[in-house]
Amino acid sequence: MNNEETVTEEQKPKRNIWNLVLGIVFLGYGSFRLYQKAGVSDSDTFGILLAIAFIIFGIYDLYKYFAGK
């Protein structure tokens, strides 16, 4: 019985907590900046692209965390 428990624990992928934290931070910051840019009549293309890049990177970090990579 004890052997089976150690095998299942070894098979679980090691999750990096920093992927979760950074994913949430990047997703939140990118969403906040995109929300701010959407309310301004003057278009800032670089700012919008940067906010979208933060959102995409945040989603990727969250994916890495939940996939166990």
KABELFEN-V922291 format. One record per residue. N is the residue number from 0. RES is the residue in one small letter. OMEGA is omega in degrees with one decimal (NA if undefined). Layout:
# KABELFEN-V922291
((N;RES;OMEGA) (N;RES;OMEGA))
This chain:
# KABELFEN-V922291
((0;m;-178.1) (1;n;178.6) (2;n;-179.7) (3;e;-179.7) (4;e;-179.9) (5;t;178.5) (6;v;-179.5) (7;t;177.6) (8;e;179.3) (9;e;-177.8) (10;q;179.0) (11;k;178.6) (12;p;179.7) (13;k;-178.8) (14;r;178.8) (15;n;-176.5) (16;i;179.8) (17;w;175.7) (18;n;178.6) (19;l;-177.3) (20;v;-179.2) (21;l;177.2) (22;g;178.9) (23;i;-179.2) (24;v;-179.3) (25;f;179.2) (26;l;179.0) (27;g;-179.2) (28;y;179.3) (29;g;178.3) (30;s;178.7) (31;f;179.8) (32;r;178.3) (33;l;176.5) (34;y;177.9) (35;q;-179.1) (36;k;-179.0) (37;a;-178.1) (38;g;-177.5) (39;v;-179.5) (40;s;177.6) (41;d;-176.2) (42;s;177.4) (43;d;-173.0) (44;t;-178.9) (45;f;178.7) (46;g;178.3) (47;i;178.8) (48;l;177.9) (49;l;177.7) (50;a;177.9) (51;i;177.5) (52;a;177.0) (53;f;179.8) (54;i;-179.6) (55;i;179.4) (56;f;176.6) (57;g;177.5) (58;i;178.6) (59;y;178.1) (60;d;177.3) (61;l;176.6) (62;y;178.7) (63;k;-179.2) (64;y;-175.9) (65;f;176.0) (66;a;178.0) (67;g;-178.4) (68;k;NA))
